[in-house]
Amino acid sequence: MSDSTPVLFAMGNPLLDMQVTNGEEILKKYDLKANDAILAEEKHMPIYEEIVKNYKITYVAGGAAQNAARGAAYVLPAGSVVYTGCVGDDDLAEQLKAANTREGLREVYLVKKGEKTGACAVVITGHNRSLVTTLRAAEMFEKSWLQNPEVSKLIDGAKAYYVEGFFLTHGTESTLELAQKASAASKVFILNLSAPFIPQFFKVQLEQVLPFVDIVICNEAEAEAYAGATGLPSTKDMPAVARALATLPKSNPSRPRLAVITQGSQHTVVVSSVSPDEPKVFPVHAISDSEIVDTNGAGDAFAGGFVGAHVSGKSLEECVEAGHKMGSMSVQLVGPQYKWPRVQVL
């Protein structure tokens, strides 16, 4: 690993995505929604062996924060982004490390001997994707890992921090430690809501972290879920939801909060706590349906581009543009991947 200090430190659940197409029968059998993200229950566990046996699988390095970190690494200078999470000592972890190396992302994994690395069944139907995750080693992350001398040095040196909402299902204490440290040092802490079930079923954990968040990113489904969980008058009014997120109480009021809501091929809405009644709307440069290969990871790609531009000191307009470009690039490839050789984004 390079000894250089990273600009961005990201934390989340490292997963290997197992992607299958034409998965209509799988959706029916396991009672899955076409465009959703869930944690696997007991009834879903056979899906991982079944898709290996009956479908052609594409393996792609995954995990929401890891996808976004790879996106940020794509737009930033080499060695700028480091990522942590918990993996097993197996072939899946080695595949993740190889993908990170290819794309310029540094990792400091906590490795659990004898455990399996987390996996995500990605069932693709048309332009929709249904994600079924078994966390395995990912949910064995320990807060003490953040005090590991090598990891602590990277955390202290970073200018910004990024955590996925999925991590709140088991890692709230670790998230709070990172968020509170960022707030105390006036560094940027970014949280992605990640899935509708986070505000719906992990509202308490989310509300513990939000006071320390400088940038909150979500898509329209996650925004609607947040609005419903918190009793906002309208769940469909994206500027109003963004305003509610942006104006929540903040531990470090000297730094404004941004709320960023993406809507797929529709415009992106951004509200700042500095001017909450003046939402900014950014149109997306739409691509044709024939150009769309796979929407899995598009939101993470947007986050990676946006965050990479933000820590580079770019304007809000440039940050959103970078996010849109990365999202557009991602949907034209299989899985949360980016074009090589590298294309200019910033």
N, C-alpha and C positions, 0 to 999 in steps of 0.2 A: 504494500500500500504506500501511496505517496505520503510524505510528511507534511505537505502543504495544508494550510488551514482552509477548511471548506467555508463557503459563503452560506450554504443552506444545509441544515441538518433535518432529515426526515425520519419519521418513525411510523411503523404500521405492521400489518400482518403479511409476511412474505408467503406467497402462494404460487404454485405452478398451475396455470390455467390449462384445462383439458377441453379443447373446443371441438364441438361436432356441429355439422350443418344438417338442415332438413330434419330437425328434431321434433316435429309435431307429435309423433307417437310418444316420445319421452315426456313431453309436456302433459299429455293426457294421463299417462300411466302414473306419474308422480304428482299430479294435481298442481302443476306449476303455471305461473302467469308468464305470458310471452315476453314481457319487458319488466323484469323485477330482479331483486337481489335478496337472498335469504340465507340464513344459517341452516345447514342440514339438520333435520330431525332424524330420529331412528328410522322412520319410514323411507327416508331418502338415501340411506347409506348404501343400498345395493347399486345406486346409479353409477358409481365410479367404476366398478367392475363391469357393469352392463355395457357402458359406452365403449370401454376398451375392447370388449368381446364383439360387439355388434356394429360399431361405427369406425370410420376412419377418423383418427384423432390428430389434431394439430396441437402440439405442446408449445405454450408461450409463457414467458416469465410474467407473473401477475402479482396481484395484491395492489389495492388502490393507491396507497402512498408510494409504493415502489414504482408503479407505472408513472405517477406524477413526477417522482424524483428522476426517473430516466428521461422524462420529457424536459425537466429543468436542466439536466445535464447536457441534453442535446443542444440547448440554446446558450449555455454558459461555457466559459473556458474550462479546459480539462482540469479535473481535480476539485471542482467547485462544489460538488454535491456529494454528501455522504448519507447513507441510509442504515437504520438499524431495525431489527426485529428478531424473532426467534425461529430457528429452523431445526430440523433433525439432522442426523449425520447419515444422509442417504443420497441416492442419485438425483432426487428432485432438487435438493439443495445445491448440488454441483451444477445442475442445469441453470439454476437461478444465478449462481456466481458467474458462469460463462456468459450469460446474457448481459449481466451488468458490466462485465469486462469489455464486451463488444461495444457497449453503448456509453462507456465512459463514466459509469456510476460506481463510486466506492461504497463498499458495505462493511459494516462491523456487526456481523450476526452473532447473537447468542446461540450457541450450538448445544442442543440437548442430545446427549448420547443415547442411542437406542430408541429414539423417537422418530416418527415420520413427519416430514415437512408437510405443511398445509397444502390443500389442493382445492381447486374450484372447477366444478363442472359447468361449462359454458354451452348452453343449448341455444343454438342459433336457428331462428325461423324467419326467413325473409330478412328485413332490416332490424329485427328485434333480437334481444338476447336475454336469456334467463340464467342467472348466476346462482349456483347452489354450492355453498362453501362448507368444507369441513376444516376447521382451524388446526386440529392436531397440535403440533409443536408451537404454532403461532400464539396460542392462548396460554403458553407456559412462560411468556416473557416475565422477567423479574425486574422490579424497580431498581434493585441493587446493581443491575448491569449498567445503569446510567452513571454509577460511581466508579466503574472500572476505569483505571487511570487513562487508558488509551481513548475510551469513549468520552470520558469527562473532559479531556483536553479538546476533543473535537467539538463538543457541545459549547464549551466556554469560548472557543474561537469563532463560532458561527455568528452570522449577523441576523439570520432568520431561521424559523423552525416551522415544519409542516407536519401535521398529523391527520390521518384519516379518521372519519367518524366511526368506522368499523372497530377501531382499536378500543373504543369506549365500552365494548361488550365485555372486556376483561381487564383493560389496562388504564382505568381512570386515574389511579394513583400515579402511575408513570407519566401520564399526560399532564396531570396537574403540576407535577414537579417541573416538567419542562416549561409549561405555560407560565407558572409563577416566576421561574427564573428569568424567562424572557421579559415579563412585565417589569420585574424589579430592575433589570438592566436596560430598559427602554429599547429592547430588540423586538423584531416583528414575529408574532406568532400567528400562524395560519391554520384554520381548521376547515376541513371539507366534511359536510354532513354525510356524504357517501351513499346513503340509501334511505328510503322512507321509514323503514322500521327503526332507525336510530332515534329520531324525535318522537316516534310513536311509543316505543317500548323502553328506550333508554333516556327518557326525558330528564330524569333526576341527574344522571351522570353528565348529560349535555349541559344542563343548567349550572353545574359546578364549574365547568370549564369556560363557558362563554364570557364571563367577566374579564378573562385574561386574553381574549382573542382580538387581534387587530384586523384580520381579514377572514371573513367566513364565506365559503364558496359552496353552492349547491345547485342542483337543477330544479326544474319546475315541479317535478313530483315530490322531491324532498322539501321544497318550499311549501307546497300544499300540505304535506304531512306535518310540518312544523306549525303552520297556521292552525290546522285542526287540533293539534295537541295542546296548543297554548290559548285556544279560544279567540283567535283573531276574527273580526267580523266577516271577512272574506278570505277564502282559501285560494281564490283564483286571481286576485289582484296582486300581481308580482311586485310592482313598485311599493305597494303597501306592506307586503311581507318583508321586502328588503329594508324598508324604513324601520319596521319593528325590530329587525335583527341589528341594524346599524345603531339604533338608539338605546339598546339595552344598557344597563349600568356597566361601567367599565372600571377596572382596578387602576389603570393608568390613563386618566382622562387627558393627559397631555398629548397622547397620540390618538388621532381619529380612528374610527372603525369603518371599514368598507364591507358592504354586503354585496356579493356578486351572485346573480342568478342567471344561469344559462337555460336556454329553451331549445336545445337541439339546433335545427336549421332556422329557427326563429331568432329574433333579436335577443341580445343579452342586456340585462338590466343591472345597473350599479347604483347604489345609494351610499353616500358618505354621511357620517354623523355630523360633519361640519355643516352640511346643507341638506338635511334629511327630506325637505319638501321639494328638492330639485333632482329627481331621479334622472340618471343619464341612460339613454337607450342606444345600443350599438347594433346596427344591422349585421347579419351574418352573410358572408358571400356564399350563397348557395351553390352546391354542385348538383349535377343531375343524378337521378336515381341509378342510372347505369354505371356511374362512377363509384357508388357506394358498395363496398365489399363487406364490411363488418363494423358495426357501431360499438362493439365491446371496447371499453377503455377510452372512448372519445372524450368523456367528461374529465377523466384523469389527464388526458393529453392537453385539454384546454387548461387545466390547473397547472400543469407543468410549464406550459408556455407563459401563462400569466405570471406565475410566481418567479420564473426565471427572469422575465423582463422586469418585474418589480424590484428584485434584489439587485438588478443592474442599474437601477435608478431611472428607469424609463417612465414616461408620462402614463396616466391612466389609459389614454387612448391607445398608446403603443402596447401596453400590457394586454388589453383586450384583443388587439389585433394579433399579437403573438399567440394568444390563446386560441383564437379562431383559426389561425394558420395551422397550429399543431393538431387541433381537433379535426380539421379538414384532411390533413395528411393521414391521420390515424384511421379514419373511416374508409380510406382507399386501400388499406392493407388488412391482412388477416390478423386480428387481435390487436392489443395495444402496442403497436410497433411504429417505427419512424423510418423515413426513407434514408437509405445510404447509397451513394456517398451523401454526406450531410448537405442540406440545402439551407440557405440563409433565411432566418426567421426574424431576427432583430435588425 
